[in-house]
Amino acid sequence: MSDELASTDLIVAIEKSCEYLYAPEGSLNDGQREKIRSHFQQLFQWMDGSYHLELLLEPGEFDWRSFYQALQQFFPQFAWIKAQTEAPKHGKRMYRFDFVPLIFRKTGFPFAVHLEDSLAQQFALSSEEALKHGKQLIQELANQNFSINKQTEQSLPPIQKSEEKVQTAESSANLVRKEDMKQETQSKARLRAVNQKLEMVIEKLELSMLYSGIQYFNQEHNEESDWDKRIKISLREYTYLLQKARFLEQMWDLNGELVNKTEKMTVTGNKLVYERDQVKQIKANFSTRDIHFVIYECQVIESRAKVHARPWFRKPYVKLMKMDYDNLLSKAAYFDLLQGESSILEKMVREQKDPPAKNAEEVG
């Protein structure tokens, strides 16, 4: 490929996908991150474990940025590392997107490279069905971001006096309108299919956040003697945790409104009843005063943290007290817990408001 459109460091991309895969188990610590980096650096020294997909497109407009972003969103277990293209040949342009398909395992080293197993794990399907589903999804995303070049300037036909020629022109216009309507209908159908798949991905992510939050608070957190120790974390992780802590109060208010709205609803056949009971027990240990105190705590943590934004030959990092880091972890876990429950409650409200639409979808 002659033109590189976008690229990400291989190990950085793999670590990001590993973070997503490990989310239901908790957050990766520094030791686990180091093992991930070491494992895959050694692995890729001796083999090229990457895969790639190729698009061969007719002349037209292709929004490769939106397509590449959609790939990262719909296939989060794939570590996307490069997007490339080359000059058109024989009237067609080739696009190539490189990735590493990762899976999570309970035994041995937790992360491995395998295409079919990665797809099966992402879509909760058999390997054969997952592969078929992945190909279909990629085609839909490509179609959504590709449009054929249309001629902008057209010469007007001369005025015809013959009734026969007028009828021919009207018939052609009707055919064009019908074709446009057909394309619009197909486009809407593709968009609906993409939106449904996006909702599935989002729902899976939100549920993983809910389980991660429950697991965090179900663990024992004893006060440690090294609470004043200075530790080092990446600037990205620090920013991520701090953002969740800052927005905890808003999520608390939103969650409270949804709880009040759904209190009178009858919940039957809900597989998450046990999980919601666990959430209620955890929330009972927090008060509104605790939540309103969060912003002040964030300010105190920021005043004590030391940000190294541009260190020599290293990635940006932050030094902070272990006590402050544990505090941020706790608030981020509580944010995930509330957001996961809120997503379940919002779905209940939607289903309660529009049961006919839901039944129609199930029949279809």
Secondary structure, 3 states (H helix, E strand, C coil): CCEEEEECCHHHHHHHHHHHHHHHHCCCCHHHHHHHHHHHHHHHHHCCCCEEEEEEECCEEECHHHHHHHHHHHCCCEEEEEEEECCCECCEEEEEEEEEEEEECCCCCCEEECHHHHHHHHHCCCHHHHHHHHHHHHHHHHHHCEEECCCCCCCCCCCCCCHHHHHHHHHHHHHHHHHHHHHHHHHHHHHHHHHHHHHHHHHHHHHHHHHHHHHHHHCCCCCCCCCCCEEEEEHHHHHHHHHHHHCHHHHHHHHHHHHHHHCCCCCCCCCCHHHHHHHHHHHCCCCHHHHHCHHHHHHHHHHHCEEECCCCCCCCEEEEEHHHHHHHHHHHHHHHHHHHHHHHHHHHHHHHHCHHHHHHHHHC
